[in-house]
Amino acid sequence: MRHLFLLALLLSLPAVAWESVCYEQPDTTKEPSEYPQNSGSWCSPAAGPNTARHRWVGKLDEHRRLWEVTREKAGLPAESSATMRLRVFTSGAPVPVAGQQLTSLQPVPFAEAERVQLRSITPGELAQLPDFSYALWDWATGHETCPLPGAGEDATLCHDFASHMGPVNSNHFLPQAGRFYAHYHALALGRARECKAMKDAVGAAGARFTAYLRACEAQALALEAVGHHYLQDAWSAGHMWQRWGSPELVDFPSTTGDQRDRAVLVALASGLLHGARGVLQRVPAWTSYDVNDALCAPHPAVEFITPSGERHPAIGDDYLELLPPLGTGSTYTPQSERLLSCAVSGMREVYTAAGENHGPLGSPAQGLRTVEPTGPECFGQRVTNRAMKEAAAVQFRLVGRQVTLDLDSRVVGAIVPTVARETGEVPVPTRLRNEFRLGLQRVVSLTRLMAKERPLGTELAEGRFGTFLGAKPNGEYANSVLASYVDPVLPWPATADTTAVAKERAQALARVFHQGHASDWCRAFASDGLEALRARATNGALDSETRAAACEICSEFALRHLRVGTGPASYDTASEPLCHYLSEGPYLYQPGSGTPEPLARAWCGCP
């Protein structure tokens, strides 16, 4: 019975990747280094609108730590990891968040905003985003909607990992991870080039507009960080194989309305092969157990093969401390060098393209190679058939004794559907339970056969398992569109995507990162648009909070167009505003002395 209870705990979540965390802190505006390692409490709930309002910094933030190690190895200045403090202009509409009614974080048209809200995060924290959000636009809009077709409208439940996000996280596994990284790397490079164009446009006046140039570059790095999640996952041993399924729930087969049932069961089976330490080792009652469960746990049989045929040992999630340079020893040096060569190459490419606005780019660390970060050197690795055989069991040490529970055992076949009902919130009828048990027995039998006949082959990791509960290996879901919820193509806000929902998402991203998109907003604001902001700021019928927000918005954008003087014939030509360089107007005029900021407020009629 103790083993049954242990297994129930082990199976309480599907496979995650290098760890991601959300902590509730009294002050969300600090730099990550200012948060003590054990400060704050876990976000509760750790899904939906609540996670969008807190910092992703704390113990076990492996994805963020990998980003910061990469930044250091890549030669980027520390300033590029500074906290972005984004002033977001929202409505005053309430939304339910963790039992409270809080103001919505969704950005609205600037002339309609009623509140100003500060959102703080670093690019490195956003390397954890795919474990909490479906896309960057999803975070930008506060996780307040459900982006997943077929999942209903409950935003918190839709962002719950066990019941919804985990079942569609096949894109965290090879080869889908490579396609998602390529998408985000392309977005990051696209934004970086727009940043460089802004820098070239302001020219010698750039020192006056550093905040805008850095805001643009930080957004480019944020997009690269989202992509790095998939790149980092590709180098976790637990993800070097084709798990079953698609990043779209609607792609899972359904015969009698059991689509999400199947998706949850597929995710749980994938999690068993991936390794279960991340679940059990957090449970206080079981911390005396060492859940050294392959694939992620160190194991002499867990190795990967490169496209050139080299074979090396590998570890994964929850074992970042063993990976050089974070850990000691040389066992996993080949894995670390390949991961960092890919990550450093991608990051340097983006930072160089953006114009190095946070400071000059240094030399990369010795021992790393420059590679194509979207190529087979970074996404062609696969674990061996022998490794997959070790994955087909739950392993842990109990009172100094190694315990192995094969996945085709009756215990596993009985408990997994029960866990699916409890944590995945799906019914799992008897017919589907039997189908699951037989399918798992087939998977385990195939791993034993292939490990015996071709132990160093990679056929299983390449999809030899075939379908499981009707779901195909993830490499077979190679649609032209990665997923319906991915971030739209550039430029933002005027995306080339033609769907209405893509245009809404592009608008939201450009509104949240409005300083970085200064060029776009300079071109978008005609003089009557600025006058509309001033009229709202001076509207005495507005309540005090709304009018204060209107003043903040008006002065924010007026500053970018403001010439100090009385008119076109009399103004300070040595202090042209930002939009002079980016769009040649339109211009506002305000006489006075001092810095432009109070003059912009004066033009808006604000104290």
Buried (B, 14 or more C-beta within 10 A) or exposed (E): EEEEEBBBBBBBBBBBBBBBBBBBBEEBEBEBEEBEEEBBEBBEBBBBBBBBBBBBBBEBBBBBBBBBBBBBBBBBBEEBBBBBEBBBBBBBEEBBBBEEEBBBBBBBEBBEBBBBBEBBBBBBBBBBBBBBBBBBBBBBBBBBBBBBEBBEEEBBBBBBBBBBBBBBBBBBBBBBBBBBBBBBBBBBBBBBBBBBEBBEBBEEBBEBBEEBBBBBBBBBBBBBBBBBBBBBBBBBBBBBBBBBBBBBBBBBEBEEEBBBBBBBBBBBBBBBBBBBBBBBBBBEEBEEBBBBBBBBBBBEBBBBBBEEEEEBBBBBBBBBEBBBBEBEEEBBBBBBBBBBBBBBBBBBBBBEBBBBBBEEBEEBBEEBEEBEBBBBBBBBBBBBBBBBBBBBBBBBEBEEEEBEBBBBBEBBBEBBBEBBBEBBBBEBEEEBBEBBBEBBBBBBEBBBEBBEEBBEBBBBBBBBBEBBBBBBBBBEBEEEEBBBBBBBBBBBBEBEBEEEEBBBBBBBBBBBBBBBBBBBBBEBBEEEBBEBBBBBBBEEEBEEEBBBBBBBBBBBBBBBBBBBBEEEEEBEEEBBBBBBBBBEBBBBBBBEEEEBEBBBBBBBBBE
